């Protein structure tokens, strides 16, 4: 039988990382727990949000930036996704539903990345 190349180390970013990250985001955004993070926070629903949060970020914006080719590397994209969760934790009360959703969505994101062979740790 033909020998397969050895698997890449988990820290190596594959050349097709944008396609893989695109699949991850598409799957994540479909999940119920990610729904609050799929689009920018509505200022009418959270009037003080934009006073408290210096750099708003949401998964839909990350997806748009990825499609436009705005990320020079996977680390830039990961930083924006981490910002989504960090903003949620900063603005919302610990233990609230939205914080619980952020934790679940974050875990799902990490698992999806791992499944796609993207180094996230």
PyMOL commands that set and color helices and strands:
alter all, ss='L'
color gray80, all
select helices_A, chain A and resi 17-30+32-37+49-52+59-68+74-91+97-115
alter helices_A, ss='H'
color red, helices_A
deselect
rebuild
show_as cartoon
